[in-house]
Amino acid sequence: MIAVTMMKCACKSCLCVVSIADAIKENDQYYCSQACANGHVNENEKGCGHQGCGCV
């Protein structure tokens, strides 16, 4: 049996890979930041804040 410890952020436009242990879990999905978990609904939440990723 292989245990998954890392996965892509559930935000569709995000490029980040996140550790499941450190991720923000919302609705049984894993996100790299609160902005991604919120769906980038606020103008202040453009991007996830991680270098090289410009998700929206």
C-alpha positions in Angstrom: 0.0 0.0 0.0 1.3 3.4 -0.9 0.3 6.5 1.1 -0.2 9.8 -0.7 1.4 12.6 1.2 1.5 15.4 -1.5 -1.0 16.5 -4.1 -1.9 19.3 -6.4 -3.9 22.1 -4.8 -7.6 21.7 -5.6 -7.8 25.2 -7.0 -8.1 24.6 -10.8 -5.8 27.3 -11.9 -3.2 26.8 -9.1 0.1 25.2 -9.9 1.1 24.4 -6.3 1.7 20.9 -4.9 0.9 20.8 -1.2 1.6 18.4 1.6 -1.6 16.9 2.9 -0.4 17.4 6.4 0.0 21.2 5.9 -2.9 21.8 3.5 -6.1 23.7 4.2 -8.9 21.1 3.9 -12.3 22.3 2.7 -15.1 20.0 1.5 -12.7 17.0 1.4 -10.3 18.8 -0.9 -6.8 20.1 -0.2 -5.6 23.7 -0.9 -2.3 25.4 -0.6 -3.7 28.7 0.8 -6.9 30.2 2.3 -7.4 32.3 -0.9 -7.5 29.1 -3.0 -9.8 27.4 -0.4 -12.2 30.4 -0.6 -12.3 30.3 -4.4 -10.5 33.7 -4.8 -13.9 35.4 -4.2 -12.4 38.6 -2.8 -10.3 41.1 -4.9 -7.7 40.8 -2.2 -7.4 37.0 -2.9 -5.9 37.1 -6.4 -3.2 34.4 -6.5 -2.2 32.1 -3.7 0.9 34.1 -2.6 3.4 31.3 -3.6 6.3 32.3 -5.9 5.8 31.4 -9.5 2.1 30.7 -9.2 -0.5 33.2 -10.6 -3.7 31.4 -9.9 -7.0 33.3 -9.9 
